[in-house]
Amino acid sequence: MNAADQAHQTSLASSAYRQALEVISAVEPRIAQATAAELADQRGSLKLIASENYASPAVLLTMGTWLSDKYAEGTVGHRFYAGCQNVDTVESIAAEHARELFGAEYAYVQPHSGIDANLVAFWSILAHRVEAPALAELGAKNVNELSDADWETLRRTLGDQRLLGMSLDAGGHLTHGFRPNISGKMFHQQQYGTDPTTGLLDYDALAAKAREFKPLILVAGYSAYPRRVNFAKVREIADEVGATLMVDMAHFSGLVAGKVFTGDEDPVPHAHVVTSTTHKSLRGPRGGIVLATEEYAPSVDRGCPMVLGGPLAHVMAAKAVAFAEARQDSFRTYAQAVADNAKSLAEGFLSRGGDLVTGGTDNHLVLLDVSRYGLTGRQAETALLDAGVVTNRNSVPADANGPWYTSGIRLGTPALTTRGFGHDEFDRTAELITMVLENTQPGTTKAGGPSKAAYVLADGIADKVKDASAEMLDKHPLYPGLELS
Ligand code: PLP
């Protein structure tokens, strides 16, 4: 889009939002105010949460329509409700874009979130690998035809399957078999970690664990691992032990779409089933998708209503718009900048004495171990927030402070790269964060004892950092030209 077209689109979006807020305000002004306040907050802070981004006005506006009002359980052309022709159109376009964008054999665009996408994936793998062969052996078309005794046997078999996923403190996600999560309860689960010295994924150790445990499902993918994964190698391991390889690319799907991760680093040609969110580095609406080989497609397709509630047609429409954006050349430039900027951020910390898990990054995130500053992740996160820097605390491998207080903060570049930040701004960001951490001391409890939450940030630092951030943020405005009043 050229500059004149861009300016025209921005002016249209401005009036659309102004009018929408007026309509909302007439019913519940506090919601209109909170919505406007959120834009101001996002415009005025250094957003470094690795899982967040800024979707385009086109994506955001697509969600605010009457498509939301239609029930459409089922799949395209095969719905449990009448009158779904427009939802069929929307879902078909979104799925077509997803297939083309990722080179996938099959795309299911209904999941409401990343966790829902993972549930669909688990359920469909169980249905394909365990339920379908059992039904075939018993000569039944579906579970309703089974005797009570056969059903009970099948139910137990389904509940007796094994899942191997990356542990939370190595960077995996809760849904990869973490015991408190449903995934840890529906499967016999074991977890693989990273090398204790390098922090890197150890493929030999993973292979050894897989050989011993023999999982039905091997889950790869992560929330807080700052490195690329060789999915071809992980597929070899899965094949050797007869596991289905499921990759959760929720965090890095933007780098896959933008062709930063190709060949062995692109999970789609190697995994049987790939799940993702659509709102992180992919920069779409909040939601999830499942990509699958033809073999798994029929069971994935039954996600709704077997696992999911009715599809959100307005969100599927916004996914289609976001995927169309991600298929443009400009998205490849963006994705490469996300990865380059993460390197600049990492180097900015390392040159100032920072301690990074794995010693750096080659994706979109860095994991800074804040124990070097004598702080917990919780203390660092809140001190940074006081200075207008939004991050999230995160476990580091073998974290002594547990998953609540943690010893790290996770920082990602997708959002600020969308605003146009480049090398210099990310280096400056590392400098400002280091300044906050070096000037924060652990505080004490009210009774004067040691605290993992309390902290004291030296006077004047928060204002200094806010002023320096404002200079960068003003140069790279969020939704430039979009005015609500
Ligand atoms: N999978 C991974 C790897 C994630 O990092 C996340 C989000 O934090 C999810 C799944 C869950 O996504 P959602 O919040 O959309 O359910």
Residues whose N, C-alpha, C, O or C-beta is under 5 A from the ligand:
A	BS01	PLP	S113 G114 I115 D116 H173 Y222 S223 D248 A250 H251 T277 G287
